[in-house]
Amino acid sequence: MPQQQRKNPLSASLLALSVVSGSAFAGVTQDVEDALNFYHYGKNGAIKFDLNTRWENVDQGIAKNPATGLALPAARQPHTANGVTSRLRIGLLSPVFHGIQGYAEYEGNLAMVDDYNSSRNSNTGYSTIADPEKSELNQLWLSYAGIPDTLIKGGRQRIKFDDDRFIGNVGWRQMETTFDSVLITHNNQQLFGLTVNAGFIGNVQTFTATNEHIDAPILNINYKVGDYGNLVGYGYWLDYTERENYEKSSQSYGLRMTNFMKPGDTLKLSDNYGLVYTAEWSLQKDYGHGPTAYQASRINVMGGFTAYNLTFQGAVEQLDGKGTNKTFDTPLGTNHAFQGWADLFLVTPKNGIRDVFATMISTFDRGEVVLTGVYHNFTDDTGQIKYGDEWDFSALKKFGKHYSVLAKYAYYSASDYSGADTFSNTDTQKIWLQGNISF
């Protein structure tokens, strides 16, 4: 039986606030913004505030045993999941004093309706929504900017490189991933925007509020090639030091050339037309405590164009698989943003995956309305085994800098493929409605 729903007036207030025009709150918003920011020694300090309330629904078809590829018994088929969660982040950013600045941030997620399996709440009879009801110290760091063009930051922090494929904060989930780490960032404007990020990660606080110990040197070098884009080289050496995570250890190297670092980037052909592209190749091998020797590669190619307020892209991303524990994986990446929002391929199947997809993005009202549609076709890395297709849609409405509402939908249609693999290949529909306030 569904659990009794817990009501919280906070979510109703948030949603009511979010559907009213931002102009009605202009005066109040400015007062709040002024109150949360303060000045000392000529530098900003601030109170940071982010409230995100979301309804998520997950409805799956016939679930299969990932070890055999056969349908689970009727008694073990997951019930449709419904979750209403409200996540609060509140942080204090200190003023800068002789180049030193600090930040502390609390994060807590309240499950007001928890008819879902969060992986932490023992509701295993439901489909998974990976938003546990937890609270934690999300960030706690000190930084030093006393060396020209260089920032040194140590402590628990958010790290995001490039498109978040290899290192990201999994920002879509309510509880984000942060890293106990030291990161040195050097930005040399005299060398046409050369940015070097070098660091070491010693612990990962995951988006499910667990901790994974790791020894991980990381290196990311970004060079701006005039108006043509950015050339990025990277190396990530991930050595998981707890036995249950040994198989996630890997070393990855890659080169990436792109002019689409964020929405709106383009190679201008005229005032209203432009080109976008990405070309990337990566190699991954076993490393550290990883017990299985393997080598796998990844390709990521995208081409497209912009016309007025529309962007069209066609792309292929392929992650190779050579068998069990011999797949190209990105355990520290924001994998929700890749290979479909239904999240069927957060871990690469043992036969690999080839994702051929097309994206259309349309912006209106000076960028405050963003409509996105994506179609995916999934196969193994040879293109011979068809996994399924997926349609993804989202509509985002911003009300100035601080308020937004989002509607998002994903539908994955599984093929008749029934081979044993490392994923449960089943029809999956997900729906999200979300409101956000951020200062």
Buried (B, 14 or more C-beta within 10 A) or exposed (E): EEEEEEEBEBBEBBBEBBEEEBEEBEEEBEEBEEEEBEEEEEEEBBBBBBBBBBBBBBBBBEBBEBEEBEBBEEEEBBBBBBBBBBBBBBBEBBBBEEEBBBBBBBBBBBBBBBBBBBBBBEBEBBBBBBBBBBBBEBBBBBBBBEEEBBBBBBBBBBBEBBBBBBBBBBBBBBBBBBBBBBBBBBBBEEEEBBBBBBBBBEBBBBBBBEEBBBBBBBBBBBBBEEEEBBBBEBBBBBBBBEEEBBBBBBBBBBEBBBBBBEBEBBBEEEEEEBBBBBBBBBBBEBBBBBEEEBEBBBBBBBBBBBEEBEBBBEBBBBBBBBEEBBBBBBBBBBBBBBBBBBBBBBBBBBBBBBBBBBBBBBBEEEEBBBBBBBBBBBBBBEEEBBBBBBBBBBBBBBBBEBBBBBEBBBBBBBEEBEEEBBBBBBBBBBBBBBBBBEB
